[in-house]
Each structure stands twice: as structure tokens, then as C-alpha cells.
Amino acid sequence: MMNISPSIGKILNRYGCDVTVKNGGKSVRTKAFISPLRYNSNQNYDSVRHKLGMRKTKLFLFIAPPDVLLDSEKSVIESENGKYTVKRCEKYYVKDNPIYVRAVLCAYREETRDDFESN
């Protein structure tokens, strides 16, 4: 079976945007796709419960080369279009070969009282 990982790498290099992935004190620059999740309007948002009520956060899909290391709730991704926090992440494999890493992102925000919706 032909390894398709190089083909996906070429597509990311050609059409992806420049991003910086930050994990703690380490930063890595790479190419990736970031786009809003559109598959279901009810699932485009992630509601987070806080003492002050519910806060809705728009979600994004992230696709990058398989060597990019991500950590849910800890990795931060920066691009010219915004700054994001990783909500969930996983590597996609064909047979035993990692093809790409994908993640669900939310916009990075410092929490303030104004960020909350009352229930």
C-alpha cells in the first residue's frame, strides 16, 4: 500500500496557513488547516458551565502534519486569524501509518465576568 502521508504534507504545505503550536514553553511553526465546524449548527458551539452560568464557544477543525504534538486543554495554536485552545485531539492512521493530526479548537480567551451567559 502506498503511504499517503507525503501527499497530505504537500497539500498542507501548499494550501495551509502558517501556525505556531505552543505546548508549555515549547513552540513549533508548521502549516495547517483551521476552519469553522459546520456539520451541525447545534454542535458548532461548546457550552461550558461556570458558577456565573453557561458560556458558548465556537468550535474549529484543525488539521496538521502527524508530527505535530498536541495536548487537550493545554496546547495553544496561533495563526494570523486568531488564537485557539485545543479541546480534543487525535492522530488519524491508515493501517499503522500516522497520516495527520486533527483537533477541535475553541477561540482562546481569558475568562472574565463578561464572557458568561446567564442561564
N, C-alpha and C positions, 0 to 999 in steps of 0.2 A: 504494500500500500504506500502511495506517495504521501510524504509529510506535507501538509498544507500550511504549517506554521510560517514558513518563509513567505508564502503568498499573502497571508494576513499581515505579516510585518511590512511588506511592501505597500499594501493598501493603507495601513496606519501611517507609514512614513509620508506617503503622497497626499493623503486627504485628512489626516488627523490634525488636531490643534496641539500647540506646544503646551505642556502642563508640567507642573512641579508637584511631586508627591512627597509629602513630609510625614515621616514616622519618627516621633520624638525629636531628637536633634539631627537626624539624617534627612537629606533632601536628594531627590533623584529627578532629573529632567528627562522627559520622554514625549512621545506623540500618542494621542488617544482621541477617542470619540466621546463627547459628552452631549447628550440630548435629553429633552424632557420625556418622561414616560407618558405615553399617550394611549395605552391599550384599554384603559377603562377609567372614565372620569372619577369614579368613586375611589379608585386605587392610585390616583395621581398624587394624593396627599397622605402624609403620615401624621396622625394625631398623637400628640404627646401629652400625657396627663401630668399636671403640676398642681401644687397647692392652690394656685390662683385660677385654675381652670384648664381648658384644653387649648393647645396651640397647634395650628395646622402648618405643615411644612411641605412645600412642593418637592417632588422626587425627580431624580435624573438617572439615566442609564450611563454607565462609564464602561468603555472597552479599551483595553491597553495590552501591550505585549505580555506574554506569560511570565517574564522575569521580573515584572513589577510586583513588589511585595506590598500588600495592603493588610490593614488590621481594622476590623469593625470597630466603630465608635472612637478610634484613636488616630487613624490616618486622615490627613487633611490634603486636599487637592486644590491647587491654584491654577487658573488659566486667565487669559486676558478678559474672559467673560464673567469670571466670578471665582468665589472661594467656596469649597464644599467639604462636608464631612462624610466619611464612609459609614453607611448604615449596615449594609450586608455586602459580603464579597465572596467570590469563589473562582477557582480556575476551571476552565472548560477544557475537557480532554477528548481526543479521538484516539481510541484504543488506550495506550499508556502515554501518549504524547500530549503535553500541555499545548494548547492552541492559542488561548488568550485568557486574560483575567477580566472578569466582569464584576461590576458592583452597582449597588443602588446608592445614590448620593442624595444628600439634602443640603440646602444652602447653609453655609457656615454663618452663624450669628451668635453674638454674645447675648446671653439671656438678660432681658430687662423686664420690668413690670409691664411695659407697653406691648411686649410680644405675646401676651396671653389673651385668649378669648374667654369670656365668662360663659359658663355652662348654664 
